């Protein structure tokens, strides 16, 4: 007896009506309240969002130190006008 290959695909696990993929897609479309994301997917997405937020914060902190209009240039421009 051979072992079944492990799969993450829902198409093999679904046994609604004929078990065909299009039947499952149709059922999922008609019953959105019964369909939820897997725990693995939600944890992965939550982790990705945390990483994204951390990177964004790091970029913002890095950009805050740059002086766009330093005071030294404003005095030199006044000297040029004279």
C-alpha positions, 0 to 999 in steps of 0.5 A, spaced: 500 500 500 502 506 497 502 512 502 498 518 499 502 525 497 501 530 502 498 536 499 496 543 501 491 544 495 484 544 497 481 541 490 483 534 493 480 535 500 473 538 497 468 533 497 462 537 495 457 534 490 462 531 485 468 534 488 470 538 482 474 544 483 469 548 479 463 546 484 467 548 490 469 555 486 461 555 485 460 553 492 465 558 495 462 564 491 455 562 493 457 562 501 462 567 502 461 567 510 462 559 511 469 560 507 475 562 512 482 563 511 487 557 514 490 559 520 497 558 516 495 563 511 493 568 516 499 567 521 503 568 515 500 574 513 500 577 520 508 576 520 508 579 513 505 586 515 509 586 522 515 586 517 512 591 513 511 596 518 518 595 521 521 596 515 517 602 514 518 605 521 526 604 519 525 608 513 521 614 516 527 614 522 532 614 517 529 619 512 528 624 518 535 626 519 536 629 513 536 636 513 533 638 506 533 646 507 539 647 512 540 654 515 547 655 512 544 655 505 539 661 506 545 665 509 549 664 503 544 665 498 543 672 502 550 674 501 549 672 493 544 677 492 548 683 495 
